[in-house]
Amino acid sequence: IIIIWLLLSINTISAPQVNDTEFCAKEYLVGHWTLNGGERQINYPEIEFFNDSTVELYSQADTLYRYTYCLQNDSLYLNDINGRQYVNKINKVDDETIMFEGIADVKGIQIYHK
């Protein structure tokens, strides 16, 4: 009986499972973000997420890229009007910072601040 009680106690003490929607809520993303050190990067030094699940990625070449987006698990899914989809892992997110493993077609760690 003691062994069964210990096994049940250990099982309830384990870390809670995080469901897919808790990692990053859309509310964290909505707003204007600036790339850390982005003045040296041509594509996407600034991005802006909107409540209607669209995002605009700005370019220093005066080009605006618009995508629809959704969140699944720890990834951001970007879809363009031609049906192309980019999947970018989110490494960190809070109300002031977001870190991607690349964004759209840009590779490498991208850290943005509100």
Summary of the structure (lengths in Angstrom):
residues: 114
radius of gyration: 18.5
end to end distance: 54.6
largest distance: 70.6
contacts: 283
relative contact order: 0.17
helix: 17%
strand: 50%
